[in-house]
Amino acid sequence: MVAHGIKDKVAIIGADATKYGELWDKNQYDLLFEAVQGATKDAGISKDEIDASWIGIFYFFTGLSGAMVEDILKLDGKPATRVENYCASGMDAFRN
């Protein structure tokens, strides 16, 4: 049992999604950047106000790490974590 709640300690204040479809002119880095741009705009913050990031990746053979998010967004060394949990990777990243 949790003695104290997490109210006012953790918050998801913005969200966004990229357009669905065959986007042959964009790669995963473009889509990640686009989604984060939309989420920060929705939240009314700048990327400098992001404290940490998590990315869910299913493909074991990509060699991508959480640092991919930090590199693409230029988060200047802030914590970045890769989460892999098969087809639940995205939800597990969100949960974390």
N, CA, C and O atoms as a GROMACS GRO file, in nm:
protein
  384
    1MET      N    1   0.084  -0.118   0.000
    1MET     CA    2   0.000   0.000   0.000
    1MET      C    3   0.089   0.125   0.000
    1MET      O    4   0.188   0.131   0.073
    2VAL      N    5   0.054   0.221  -0.081
    2VAL     CA    6   0.129   0.346  -0.089
    2VAL      C    7   0.074   0.442   0.015
    2VAL      O    8  -0.044   0.475   0.016
    3ALA      N    9   0.161   0.488   0.103
    3ALA     CA   10   0.119   0.578   0.210
    3ALA      C   11   0.090   0.718   0.157
    3ALA      O   12   0.002   0.787   0.207
    4HIS      N   13   0.165   0.758   0.054
    4HIS     CA   14   0.149   0.892   0.000
    4HIS      C   15   0.126   0.880  -0.149
    4HIS      O   16   0.194   0.802  -0.216
    5GLY      N   17   0.033   0.956  -0.202
    5GLY     CA   18   0.006   0.952  -0.345
    5GLY      C   19   0.114   1.026  -0.423
    5GLY      O   20   0.204   1.087  -0.366
    6ILE      N   21   0.102   1.018  -0.554
    6ILE     CA   22   0.199   1.087  -0.640
    6ILE      C   23   0.139   1.214  -0.702
    6ILE      O   24   0.195   1.272  -0.794
    7LYS      N   25   0.024   1.255  -0.650
    7LYS     CA   26  -0.039   1.376  -0.700
    7LYS      C   27   0.061   1.491  -0.700
    7LYS      O   28   0.132   1.512  -0.602
    8ASP      N   29   0.065   1.564  -0.808
    8ASP     CA   30   0.152   1.680  -0.826
    8ASP      C   31   0.300   1.644  -0.839
    8ASP      O   32   0.385   1.733  -0.836
    9LYS      N   33   0.334   1.516  -0.852
    9LYS     CA   34   0.473   1.475  -0.867
    9LYS      C   35   0.504   1.425  -1.007
    9LYS      O   36   0.617   1.439  -1.054
   10VAL      N   37   0.407   1.367  -1.074
   10VAL     CA   38   0.424   1.315  -1.209
   10VAL      C   39   0.305   1.360  -1.291
   10VAL      O   40   0.191   1.353  -1.244
   11ALA      N   41   0.330   1.406  -1.413
   11ALA     CA   42   0.218   1.451  -1.494
   11ALA      C   43   0.246   1.431  -1.642
   11ALA      O   44   0.357   1.452  -1.689
   12ILE      N   45   0.144   1.391  -1.712
   12ILE     CA   46   0.149   1.388  -1.858
   12ILE      C   47   0.062   1.505  -1.901
   12ILE      O   48  -0.061   1.502  -1.887
   13ILE      N   49   0.124   1.607  -1.954
   13ILE     CA   50   0.052   1.730  -1.980
   13ILE      C   51   0.030   1.758  -2.129
   13ILE      O   52  -0.037   1.854  -2.165
   14GLY      N   53   0.088   1.674  -2.214
   14GLY     CA   54   0.070   1.694  -2.357
   14GLY      C   55   0.084   1.562  -2.430
   14GLY      O   56   0.153   1.470  -2.384
   15ALA      N   57   0.018   1.553  -2.544
   15ALA     CA   58   0.025   1.431  -2.625
   15ALA      C   59   0.007   1.467  -2.771
   15ALA      O   60  -0.048   1.572  -2.805
   16ASP      N   61   0.054   1.379  -2.857
   16ASP     CA   62   0.037   1.398  -3.000
   16ASP      C   63   0.064   1.265  -3.069
   16ASP      O   64   0.119   1.172  -3.009
   17ALA      N   65   0.026   1.256  -3.192
   17ALA     CA   66   0.054   1.136  -3.273
   17ALA      C   67   0.083   1.182  -3.415
   17ALA      O   68   0.033   1.285  -3.460
   18THR      N   69   0.163   1.105  -3.483
   18THR     CA   70   0.191   1.137  -3.623
   18THR      C   71   0.076   1.087  -3.709
   18THR      O   72  -0.005   1.004  -3.666
   19LYS      N   73   0.069   1.137  -3.829
   19LYS     CA   74  -0.032   1.096  -3.924
   19LYS      C   75  -0.014   0.947  -3.955
   19LYS      O   76   0.098   0.899  -3.970
   20TYR      N   77  -0.124   0.875  -3.964
   20TYR     CA   78  -0.119   0.733  -3.999
   20TYR      C   79  -0.120   0.719  -4.152
   20TYR      O   80  -0.178   0.801  -4.222
   21GLY      N   81  -0.056   0.617  -4.200
   21GLY     CA   82  -0.057   0.591  -4.343
   21GLY      C   83   0.081   0.551  -4.393
   21GLY      O   84   0.173   0.528  -4.315
   22GLU      N   85   0.093   0.544  -4.522
   22GLU     CA   86   0.221   0.511  -4.584
   22GLU      C   87   0.300   0.639  -4.602
   22GLU      O   88   0.276   0.716  -4.696
   23LEU      N   89   0.393   0.662  -4.515
   23LEU     CA   90   0.470   0.785  -4.512
   23LEU      C   91   0.612   0.755  -4.561
   23LEU      O   92   0.707   0.761  -4.484
   24TRP      N   93   0.624   0.724  -4.687
   24TRP     CA   94   0.751   0.679  -4.744
   24TRP      C   95   0.860   0.785  -4.738
   24TRP      O   96   0.978   0.752  -4.743
   25ASP      N   97   0.822   0.911  -4.728
   25ASP     CA   98   0.921   1.019  -4.726
   25ASP      C   99   0.975   1.047  -4.585
   25ASP      O  100   1.059   1.136  -4.568
   26LYS      N  101   0.926   0.972  -4.483
   26LYS     CA  102   0.970   0.995  -4.345
   26LYS      C  103   1.024   0.866  -4.286
   26LYS      O  104   0.976   0.757  -4.318
   27ASN      N  105   1.125   0.879  -4.199
   27ASN     CA  106   1.176   0.763  -4.127
   27ASN      C  107   1.134   0.773  -3.980
   27ASN      O  108   1.063   0.866  -3.942
   28GLN      N  109   1.177   0.677  -3.900
   28GLN     CA  110   1.136   0.675  -3.759
   28GLN      C  111   1.184   0.798  -3.683
   28GLN      O  112   1.118   0.842  -3.589
   29TYR      N  113   1.295   0.853  -3.723
   29TYR     CA  114   1.348   0.972  -3.655
   29TYR      C  115   1.260   1.094  -3.685
   29TYR      O  116   1.232   1.174  -3.596
   30ASP      N  117   1.218   1.107  -3.810
   30ASP     CA  118   1.128   1.216  -3.848
   30ASP      C  119   0.996   1.207  -3.771
   30ASP      O  120   0.946   1.307  -3.720
   31LEU      N  121   0.943   1.086  -3.762
   31LEU     CA  122   0.814   1.066  -3.695
   31LEU      C  123   0.825   1.094  -3.545
   31LEU      O  124   0.735   1.153  -3.487
   32LEU      N  125   0.934   1.050  -3.484
   32LEU     CA  126   0.956   1.078  -3.342
   32LEU      C  127   0.965   1.228  -3.317
   32LEU      O  128   0.901   1.280  -3.226
   33PHE      N  129   1.044   1.296  -3.398
   33PHE     CA  130   1.061   1.440  -3.383
   33PHE      C  131   0.927   1.512  -3.399
   33PHE      O  132   0.893   1.601  -3.321
   34GLU      N  133   0.850   1.472  -3.501
   34GLU     CA  134   0.720   1.534  -3.527
   34GLU      C  135   0.623   1.514  -3.410
   34GLU      O  136   0.554   1.608  -3.370
   35ALA      N  137   0.618   1.393  -3.356
   35ALA     CA  138   0.528   1.365  -3.244
   35ALA      C  139   0.566   1.445  -3.120
   35ALA      O  140   0.479   1.495  -3.050
   36VAL      N  141   0.696   1.457  -3.093
   36VAL     CA  142   0.740   1.532  -2.976
   36VAL      C  143   0.712   1.681  -2.994
   36VAL      O  144   0.673   1.750  -2.900
   37GLN      N  145   0.732   1.730  -3.115
   37GLN     CA  146   0.700   1.871  -3.142
   37GLN      C  147   0.553   1.898  -3.112
   37GLN      O  148   0.519   1.999  -3.049
   38GLY      N  149   0.465   1.808  -3.157
   38GLY     CA  150   0.322   1.824  -3.132
   38GLY      C  151   0.287   1.814  -2.984
   38GLY      O  152   0.204   1.889  -2.934
   39ALA      N  153   0.351   1.720  -2.914
   39ALA     CA  154   0.322   1.701  -2.772
   39ALA      C  155   0.368   1.820  -2.689
   39ALA      O  156   0.299   1.863  -2.596
   40THR      N  157   0.486   1.875  -2.720
   40THR     CA  158   0.532   1.991  -2.644
   40THR      C  159   0.444   2.113  -2.673
   40THR      O  160   0.418   2.195  -2.585
   41LYS      N  161   0.400   2.125  -2.797
   41LYS     CA  162   0.308   2.235  -2.831
   41LYS      C  163   0.176   2.218  -2.756
   41LYS      O  164   0.122   2.315  -2.702
   42ASP      N  165   0.124   2.094  -2.752
   42ASP     CA  166   0.001   2.066  -2.679
   42ASP      C  167   0.015   2.099  -2.531
   42ASP      O  168  -0.078   2.150  -2.468
   43ALA      N  169   0.132   2.070  -2.476
   43ALA     CA  170   0.158   2.094  -2.333
   43ALA      C  171   0.190   2.240  -2.303
   43ALA      O  172   0.183   2.284  -2.188
   44GLY      N  173   0.226   2.315  -2.406
   44GLY     CA  174   0.263   2.455  -2.385
   44GLY      C  175   0.400   2.470  -2.322
   44GLY      O  176   0.424   2.564  -2.245
   45ILE      N  177   0.491   2.377  -2.353
   45ILE     CA  178   0.627   2.383  -2.298
   45ILE      C  179   0.729   2.378  -2.411
   45ILE      O  180   0.695   2.352  -2.526
   46SER      N  181   0.854   2.402  -2.376
   46SER     CA  182   0.962   2.386  -2.472
   46SER      C  183   1.031   2.253  -2.444
   46SER      O  184   1.012   2.195  -2.337
   47LYS      N  185   1.111   2.205  -2.537
   47LYS     CA  186   1.181   2.078  -2.516
   47LYS      C  187   1.278   2.086  -2.398
   47LYS      O  188   1.311   1.984  -2.338
   48ASP      N  189   1.322   2.206  -2.364
   48ASP     CA  190   1.414   2.223  -2.252
   48ASP      C  191   1.348   2.192  -2.118
   48ASP      O  192   1.417   2.172  -2.018
   49GLU      N  193   1.216   2.187  -2.115
   49GLU     CA  194   1.144   2.156  -1.992
   49GLU      C  195   1.116   2.007  -1.976
   49GLU      O  196   1.055   1.966  -1.877
   50ILE      N  197   1.160   1.925  -2.070
   50ILE     CA  198   1.146   1.780  -2.060
   50ILE      C  199   1.255   1.729  -1.966
   50ILE      O  200   1.373   1.757  -1.987
   51ASP      N  201   1.216   1.654  -1.863
   51ASP     CA  202   1.312   1.606  -1.763
   51ASP      C  203   1.372   1.470  -1.797
   51ASP      O  204   1.486   1.443  -1.760
   52ALA      N  205   1.297   1.385  -1.868
   52ALA     CA  206   1.344   1.251  -1.902
   52ALA      C  207   1.256   1.197  -2.014
   52ALA      O  208   1.149   1.250  -2.042
   53SER      N  209   1.304   1.090  -2.078
   53SER     CA  210   1.225   1.031  -2.187
   53SER      C  211   1.237   0.879  -2.186
   53SER      O  212   1.336   0.823  -2.139
   54TRP      N  213   1.134   0.815  -2.239
   54TRP     CA  214   1.130   0.670  -2.255
   54TRP      C  215   1.083   0.643  -2.397
   54TRP      O  216   0.995   0.712  -2.447
   55ILE      N  217   1.142   0.543  -2.461
   55ILE     CA  218   1.100   0.505  -2.594
   55ILE      C  219   1.078   0.355  -2.598
   55ILE      O  220   1.162   0.278  -2.551
   56GLY      N  221   0.966   0.315  -2.654
   56GLY     CA  222   0.935   0.173  -2.667
   56GLY      C  223   0.975   0.125  -2.806
   56GLY      O  224   0.925   0.177  -2.906
   57ILE      N  225   1.064   0.027  -2.812
   57ILE     CA  226   1.110  -0.028  -2.940
   57ILE      C  227   1.094  -0.180  -2.934
   57ILE      O  228   1.141  -0.244  -2.840
   58PHE      N  229   1.029  -0.236  -3.034
   58PHE     CA  230   1.008  -0.380  -3.037
   58PHE      C  231   1.120  -0.454  -3.108
   58PHE      O  232   1.156  -0.564  -3.068
   59TYR      N  233   1.176  -0.396  -3.210
   59TYR     CA  234   1.271  -0.466  -3.295
   59TYR      C  235   1.406  -0.481  -3.226
   59TYR      O  236   1.477  -0.383  -3.205
   60PHE      N  237   1.441  -0.602  -3.191
   60PHE     CA  238   1.565  -0.630  -3.119
   60PHE      C  239   1.688  -0.606  -3.205
   60PHE      O  240   1.798  -0.587  -3.152
   61PHE      N  241   1.672  -0.606  -3.335
   61PHE     CA  242   1.787  -0.598  -3.424
   61PHE      C  243   1.825  -0.456  -3.465
   61PHE      O  244   1.918  -0.438  -3.543
   62THR      N  245   1.756  -0.356  -3.414
   62THR     CA  246   1.783  -0.219  -3.456
   62THR      C  247   1.910  -0.163  -3.394
   62THR      O  248   1.978  -0.080  -3.455
   63GLY      N  249   1.942  -0.207  -3.274
   63GLY     CA  250   2.056  -0.151  -3.204
   63GLY      C  251   2.028  -0.012  -3.149
   63GLY      O  252   2.120   0.056  -3.104
   64LEU      N  253   1.903   0.030  -3.151
   64LEU     CA  254   1.868   0.163  -3.102
   64LEU      C  255   1.855   0.160  -2.950
   64LEU      O  256   1.808   0.062  -2.892
   65SER      N  257   1.896   0.265  -2.888
   65SER     CA  258   1.886   0.275  -2.743
   65SER      C  259   1.802   0.396  -2.706
   65SER      O  260   1.752   0.467  -2.793
   66GLY      N  261   1.785   0.418  -2.577
   66GLY     CA  262   1.714   0.537  -2.532
   66GLY      C  263   1.785   0.664  -2.576
   66GLY      O  264   1.723   0.770  -2.589
   67ALA      N  265   1.915   0.653  -2.599
   67ALA     CA  266   1.991   0.771  -2.642
   67ALA      C  267   1.944   0.823  -2.777
   67ALA      O  268   1.968   0.939  -2.810
   68MET      N  269   1.875   0.739  -2.855
   68MET     CA  270   1.821   0.786  -2.982
   68MET      C  271   1.728   0.906  -2.961
   68MET      O  272   1.733   1.004  -3.036
   69VAL      N  273   1.645   0.899  -2.858
   69VAL     CA  274   1.554   1.010  -2.827
   69VAL      C  275   1.635   1.133  -2.788
   69VAL      O  276   1.609   1.243  -2.836
   70GLU      N  277   1.732   1.113  -2.702
   70GLU     CA  278   1.815   1.225  -2.656
   70GLU      C  279   1.888   1.290  -2.772
   70GLU      O  280   1.898   1.413  -2.778
   71ASP      N  281   1.939   1.210  -2.865
   71ASP     CA  282   2.011   1.263  -2.982
   71ASP      C  283   1.920   1.340  -3.076
   71ASP      O  284   1.952   1.452  -3.115
   72ILE      N  285   1.808   1.281  -3.111
   72ILE     CA  286   1.716   1.343  -3.208
   72ILE      C  287   1.660   1.474  -3.154
   72ILE      O  288   1.651   1.573  -3.227
   73LEU      N  289   1.624   1.475  -3.027
   73LEU     CA  290   1.561   1.593  -2.968
   73LEU      C  291   1.662   1.690  -2.908
   73LEU      O  292   1.627   1.800  -2.867
   74LYS      N  293   1.788   1.648  -2.904
   74LYS     CA  294   1.894   1.730  -2.845
   74LYS      C  295   1.856   1.770  -2.701
   74LYS      O  296   1.850   1.888  -2.667
   75LEU      N  297   1.833   1.667  -2.619
   75LEU     CA  298   1.794   1.689  -2.480
   75LEU      C  299   1.913   1.708  -2.387
   75LEU      O  300   1.897   1.712  -2.265
   76ASP      N  301   2.029   1.720  -2.444
   76ASP     CA  302   2.150   1.758  -2.370
   76ASP      C  303   2.178   1.671  -2.248
   76ASP      O  304   2.196   1.722  -2.137
   77GLY      N  305   2.182   1.539  -2.267
   77GLY     CA  306   2.222   1.448  -2.162
   77GLY      C  307   2.118   1.414  -2.059
   77GLY      O  308   2.150   1.353  -1.957
   78LYS      N  309   1.993   1.450  -2.081
   78LYS     CA  310   1.888   1.414  -1.985
   78LYS      C  311   1.860   1.263  -1.995
   78LYS      O  312   1.881   1.204  -2.101
   79PRO      N  313   1.814   1.202  -1.888
   79PRO     CA  314   1.791   1.057  -1.888
   79PRO      C  315   1.699   1.013  -2.002
   79PRO      O  316   1.594   1.072  -2.025
   80ALA      N  317   1.741   0.909  -2.072
   80ALA     CA  318   1.663   0.852  -2.182
   80ALA      C  319   1.669   0.701  -2.171
   80ALA      O  320   1.777   0.644  -2.161
   81THR      N  321   1.554   0.637  -2.172
   81THR     CA  322   1.546   0.493  -2.150
   81THR      C  323   1.476   0.423  -2.264
   81THR      O  324   1.370   0.467  -2.310
   82ARG      N  325   1.533   0.312  -2.310
   82ARG     CA  326   1.469   0.226  -2.409
   82ARG      C  327   1.394   0.118  -2.334
   82ARG      O  328   1.447   0.057  -2.241
   83VAL      N  329   1.270   0.094  -2.375
   83VAL     CA  330   1.186  -0.010  -2.316
   83VAL      C  331   1.151  -0.108  -2.426
   83VAL      O  332   1.109  -0.067  -2.535
   84GLU      N  333   1.167  -0.238  -2.400
   84GLU     CA  334   1.130  -0.338  -2.497
   84GLU      C  335   1.044  -0.444  -2.430
   84GLU      O  336   1.088  -0.509  -2.335
   85ASN      N  337   0.923  -0.461  -2.479
   85ASN     CA  338   0.831  -0.558  -2.422
   85ASN      C  339   0.739  -0.609  -2.533
   85ASN      O  340   0.616  -0.602  -2.522
   86TYR      N  341   0.800  -0.660  -2.639
   86TYR     CA  342   0.728  -0.712  -2.755
   86TYR      C  343   0.626  -0.608  -2.804
   86TYR      O  344   0.660  -0.490  -2.814
   87CYS      N  345   0.503  -0.649  -2.834
   87CYS     CA  346   0.408  -0.554  -2.891
   87CYS      C  347   0.351  -0.458  -2.786
   87CYS      O  348   0.273  -0.369  -2.821
   88ALA      N  349   0.389  -0.473  -2.661
   88ALA     CA  350   0.347  -0.382  -2.555
   88ALA      C  351   0.454  -0.279  -2.523
   88ALA      O  352   0.444  -0.210  -2.422
   89SER      N  353   0.557  -0.267  -2.608
   89SER     CA  354   0.669  -0.177  -2.579
   89SER      C  355   0.624  -0.033  -2.560
   89SER      O  356   0.669   0.033  -2.465
   90GLY      N  357   0.539   0.017  -2.646
   90GLY     CA  358   0.493   0.155  -2.634
   90GLY      C  359   0.418   0.179  -2.506
   90GLY      O  360   0.441   0.280  -2.438
   91MET      N  361   0.328   0.088  -2.471
   91MET     CA  362   0.250   0.103  -2.348
   91MET      C  363   0.339   0.089  -2.226
   91MET      O  364   0.319   0.157  -2.126
   92ASP      N  365   0.438   0.000  -2.235
   92ASP     CA  366   0.529  -0.016  -2.121
   92ASP      C  367   0.616   0.107  -2.103
   92ASP      O  368   0.645   0.146  -1.990
   93ALA      N  369   0.658   0.169  -2.212
   93ALA     CA  370   0.735   0.294  -2.203
   93ALA      C  371   0.648   0.401  -2.137
   93ALA      O  372   0.695   0.476  -2.051
   94PHE      N  373   0.522   0.408  -2.177
   94PHE     CA  374   0.429   0.504  -2.119
   94PHE      C  375   0.411   0.477  -1.969
   94PHE      O  376   0.410   0.571  -1.889
   95ARG      N  377   0.396   0.351  -1.932
   95ARG     CA  378   0.378   0.314  -1.792
   95ARG      C  379   0.500   0.353  -1.708
   95ARG      O  380   0.488   0.399  -1.595
   96ASN      N  381   0.617   0.333  -1.766
   96ASN     CA  382   0.740   0.367  -1.694
   96ASN      C  383   0.752   0.516  -1.673
   96ASN      O  384   0.849   0.563  -1.615
   0.00000   0.00000   0.00000
